[in-house]
Amino acid sequence: MAILPYISICEIIIDIAMHEMSIAINIVDIAVDTALKSDAKKINEIVVDIGRLAGIIPESLLFCYDSACKDTIAEGSQLKLNIIQAKAVCDSCGFEFDADSPVPLCPKCDDFVLRVNGGRELKIKSINVD
C-alpha cells in the first residue's frame, strides 16, 4: 500500500490562480510598455484573444487582472477576453466541429481527431488608451 501526499483543494486553487496571475501581470506589463511608448497617460481597456485550449481559465484571469493593474497606468481599466474556439476536422470521415480538448473524439464517427486548428492563442489584440 502506498501513501500519497495530501493535497488540499486550497493548494490546487492557489496553483491555478498563480498561473493566471503571472499571465495577467505579463499582459499588463506588455500593455503598459506599449502605451508608454505612444505617450499614453492611461489605459482604458485591453482586449485579449485566448484560445479555448490555451490552458487558461478566463474567470481566474479576470479575477487576477485588477491586482496586476494596481499602481500602473492600467489601474481601473477593463480586460475584455475574446475566447477563440478550436476547430477540428476528423481524418476518418471529414466532419468539422468545435473541439473542446487537444485530441477530441469525432462526434460523428467516434474516431480520434488528430487535426485541431486554433484554440491555443494568447495575444493582446488591442489596447485602448488616453
Buried (B, 14 or more C-beta within 10 A) or exposed (E): EEEEEEEEEEEEEEEEBEBBBEBBBEBBEBBBEBBBEEEBEBBBBBBBBBBBBBEBBBEBBBBBBBEBBEEBBBEEBBBEBEBBBBBBBBEEEEBEBEBEEBEBBBEEEEEEBEEBEBBBBBEBEEBBBE
